[in-house]
Amino acid sequence: MKTTRKKYSNEFKVWAAKACMGYKSLRLAAEKLKINRNCLQHWKNRFRQGKLTLQQPEGRAADRKETARLQKELRNTRLELDILKEGAALLRGPRRSIYLFIRENAGRFPTGKMCAVFAISPSCYYRWLRGLRTSRTERRIFIASEISRIYHWSEGRYGSPRISRELASLGIKACPSLVRKIMAEQQLRWITKLKF
């Protein structure tokens, strides 16, 4: 069975210590006030020594708050430094490698903190983690399928400029350099005509 300790305010402790002085015996005072005798003795001794007062020493609470704030800031800075030590090589690398680093170190560092250090939106990371396709990647997949279709329809005779024009006639905007990249990824090479 869990027992909870009673918490008394500073004002109550001072009042109880003063009231205790009026009684001849500490035991009677403790019974009358319904407080543990050892607690009451401790409060009485601290009141006599001047350690238990209603006035808080000036600046003490403010100092504690400032110390707590600085300790929190120091912990955050150390955490960011540890993350940067581990993933410094990834700062100029592709975003996918940063996402992989975050996934691998999710147990060691907070995900939000890693995203902040690498200047990545956490929603983008979680979207990547779920494997959702963005509209840009979906568009690129669609264009790649159309390029492949046109290439095979032309029996490999169309290069990137002609495929780009064919896509434009279908209402799909794709510059020749993008078409060239996608053709290289799919290893589609155009066949040159032989001159007679």
C-alpha positions in Angstrom: 0.0 0.0 0.0 1.4 3.3 -1.1 1.5 6.1 1.6 1.5 9.7 0.6 3.4 12.3 2.7 1.6 15.4 3.6 3.1 18.6 2.3 2.8 21.7 4.4 3.3 25.2 3.3 6.0 27.4 4.7 3.4 29.7 6.4 1.9 26.7 8.2 5.3 25.5 9.4 6.1 28.9 10.9 2.6 29.1 12.5 3.0 25.6 14.0 6.5 26.4 15.3 5.2 29.6 17.0 2.2 27.8 18.4 4.4 25.0 19.8 6.3 27.6 21.9 3.1 28.3 23.8 2.7 24.7 25.0 4.6 23.2 27.9 5.2 19.9 26.2 6.0 19.1 22.6 3.9 15.9 22.8 0.8 17.9 23.7 1.4 20.5 21.0 1.8 17.7 18.4 -1.4 16.0 19.5 -3.3 19.3 19.5 -2.1 20.3 16.1 -2.3 16.7 14.7 1.3 16.8 13.4 4.1 14.3 13.8 6.1 15.1 16.9 9.5 14.8 15.1 8.3 17.1 12.3 7.2 19.7 14.8 10.5 19.4 16.7 12.4 19.9 13.4 10.3 23.0 12.5 10.8 24.5 16.0 14.5 24.0 15.8 14.7 25.6 12.4 12.5 28.5 13.5 14.8 29.2 16.5 17.9 29.1 14.3 16.2 31.6 11.9 16.2 29.2 9.0 12.4 28.9 8.9 10.9 32.3 8.0 8.0 33.6 6.0 10.4 35.7 3.8 12.3 33.9 1.1 15.8 35.2 0.6 15.7 37.7 -2.3 16.8 36.3 -5.6 17.0 32.7 -4.5 13.9 31.6 -6.5 15.1 33.7 -9.5 18.5 32.1 -9.3 17.1 28.6 -9.2 14.9 29.4 -12.3 17.9 30.8 -14.1 20.1 27.9 -13.2 17.5 25.4 -14.4 17.1 27.3 -17.7 20.9 27.4 -18.3 21.2 23.7 -17.5 18.4 22.9 -20.0 20.1 25.0 -22.6 23.5 23.3 -21.9 21.9 19.8 -22.3 20.3 20.9 -25.6 23.6 22.3 -26.9 25.5 19.1 -25.9 22.8 17.0 -27.6 23.1 19.1 -30.8 26.9 18.8 -30.7 26.7 15.0 -30.3 24.3 14.8 -33.3 26.6 17.0 -35.4 29.7 14.9 -34.5 27.9 11.7 -35.7 26.4 13.2 -38.8 28.7 15.9 -39.9 29.5 14.2 -43.2 25.8 14.2 -44.2 25.3 17.9 -44.1 26.2 18.3 -47.7 24.9 14.9 -48.8 21.6 14.0 -50.3 18.5 14.3 -48.2 17.9 10.5 -48.3 21.2 9.8 -46.4 20.1 12.3 -43.7 16.7 10.5 -43.4 18.6 7.2 -43.1 20.8 8.6 -40.4 17.8 9.9 -38.4 16.1 6.5 -38.7 19.2 4.6 -37.6 19.8 6.9 -34.6 16.2 7.3 -33.4 17.0 5.4 -30.3 20.0 7.5 -29.3 18.7 11.0 -30.1 15.3 12.6 -30.2 13.9 12.7 -33.8 12.7 16.3 -33.5 16.1 17.5 -32.3 17.9 15.7 -35.2 15.5 17.2 -37.7 16.2 20.7 -36.3 20.0 20.2 -36.4 19.8 19.1 -40.1 17.2 21.8 -40.9 14.7 19.3 -42.1 11.0 19.4 -41.5 9.8 16.5 -39.3 6.7 16.1 -41.4 8.9 15.5 -44.5 10.9 12.9 -42.6 7.8 11.1 -41.4 6.3 11.1 -44.9 9.5 9.6 -46.2 9.4 7.0 -43.3 5.9 6.0 -44.2 7.0 5.7 -47.8 4.4 8.1 -49.1 5.1 9.5 -52.6 5.1 13.2 -53.0 3.3 14.8 -56.0 6.7 15.5 -57.5 7.9 11.9 -57.4 4.5 10.7 -58.7 4.8 13.2 -61.6 8.3 11.9 -62.4 7.1 8.3 -62.4 4.3 9.2 -64.8 6.7 11.0 -67.1 9.1 8.0 -67.0 6.3 5.6 -68.0 5.3 7.9 -70.9 8.9 8.2 -72.0 9.3 4.4 -72.0 6.0 4.1 -74.0 7.0 6.6 -76.6 10.6 5.1 -76.9 9.2 1.6 -77.5 6.5 3.0 -79.9 9.2 4.7 -82.0 11.3 1.5 -81.9 14.2 3.3 -80.2 14.5 5.9 -83.0 13.5 8.9 -80.9 16.1 10.8 -78.7 15.4 13.1 -75.8 14.5 16.2 -78.0 11.9 14.3 -80.1 10.4 12.5 -77.0 10.2 15.9 -75.3 8.2 17.3 -78.3 6.0 14.2 -78.3 5.3 14.7 -74.5 4.5 18.4 -75.2 2.0 17.4 -77.9 0.3 15.1 -75.3 0.2 18.1 -72.9 3.0 16.9 -70.6 5.7 19.5 -69.8 9.1 18.0 -69.7 12.3 19.6 -70.8 14.8 17.6 -72.9 17.4 17.5 -70.1 14.9 15.8 -67.8 13.9 13.4 -70.5 17.7 12.7 -71.1 18.1 12.0 -67.3 15.2 9.6 -67.2 16.3 7.8 -70.3 19.8 7.3 -68.8 18.2 6.0 -65.6 16.2 3.5 -67.6 19.1 2.8 -69.9 17.2 3.7 -73.0 19.5 4.7 -75.9 18.3 6.0 -79.2 19.3 4.2 -82.4 21.0 6.4 -85.0 19.9 6.2 -88.6 22.4 4.9 -91.1 23.1 7.2 -94.0 23.1 5.7 -97.4 
